[in-house]
Amino acid sequence: MGGGRLLIVDDDEHILRNLEKILRLEGYETDTARTGLEAIKKTKRNFYNLVLLDIKLPDMEGTELLKKIHETSPRMIKIMITGYPNLENAIKSLNFGADAYLVKPVSVEELLDVVKRKLDEQKSMEKMTEEKVKKWIETRIQKLRHGVL
């Protein structure tokens, strides 16, 4: 079973509902946005582990939204989903901080596999960071005990 808060950004109601249903069945907490502006507002107000972004949105390009979200939430996992695969979009997405790039129609298995893998990577990175901080504190305490700073 999954775990984590996910934001799904797509202007297609049908796709939005399907993705939400699939991800909820896997145990993820989901939220949705239909426009880039709505997505930006939600990412500023709420915490999400991961965002699924459609490249074609009514009010802005998905790559532009990706860039804005990456600036405010660099550690959030960002997965681009496109029905219009082209090299320019793929390169832009990666340059703007995308963690993965999926092409529609995305199979359920592929989607769940990528989401799970990316969230596992995020957890192990956070664990490494926590361990580094813990080690640094322990080293500082030992130095203090021995009168060395």
Secondary structure as GFF3:
##gff-version 3
##sequence-region A 1 149
A	DSSP	beta_strand	5	9	.	.	.	ID=ss1
A	DSSP	alpha_helix	13	25	.	.	.	ID=ss2
A	DSSP	beta_strand	29	33	.	.	.	ID=ss3
A	DSSP	alpha_helix	36	45	.	.	.	ID=ss4
A	DSSP	beta_strand	50	54	.	.	.	ID=ss5
A	DSSP	alpha_helix	62	72	.	.	.	ID=ss6
A	DSSP	beta_strand	77	82	.	.	.	ID=ss7
A	DSSP	alpha_helix	87	95	.	.	.	ID=ss8
A	DSSP	beta_strand	100	103	.	.	.	ID=ss9
A	DSSP	alpha_helix	108	145	.	.	.	ID=ss10
###
